[in-house]
Each structure stands twice: as structure tokens, then as C-alpha cells.
Amino acid sequence: MYFFIEIFNFLKTRKKFWLLPIIIVLVLIGGLIVVTQGSAVAPFIYTLF
């Protein structure tokens, strides 16, 4: 949890809020890949990329 607080403080201090959507999208895509790793839906998800 400390990692996320540190990233948010960096964005706030440096005024780099335009990076926030990029970070959110990368986390969502990474989470999607991890969740579908062992399921039957995985081949359908991989065709999207």
C-alpha cells in the first residue's frame, strides 16, 4: 500500500497527473491477464490483444 501512496505523492508533487490514466490502464490490463491466466476465457482475451 505504501507503494501506491508514494506514486500518488510523486504525481502530486511533480504535477504529472496526466500519467494517472496510463498507470490505471496498465494496472487493469495486468490484472486482467493475471485473472484470466488459468481460465477457459483466456484464449478469447488473448485475441483482443
Buried (B, 14 or more C-beta within 10 A) or exposed (E): EEEEEEEEEEBEEEEEEEEEEEEEEEEEEEEEEEEBEEEEEEEEBEEEE
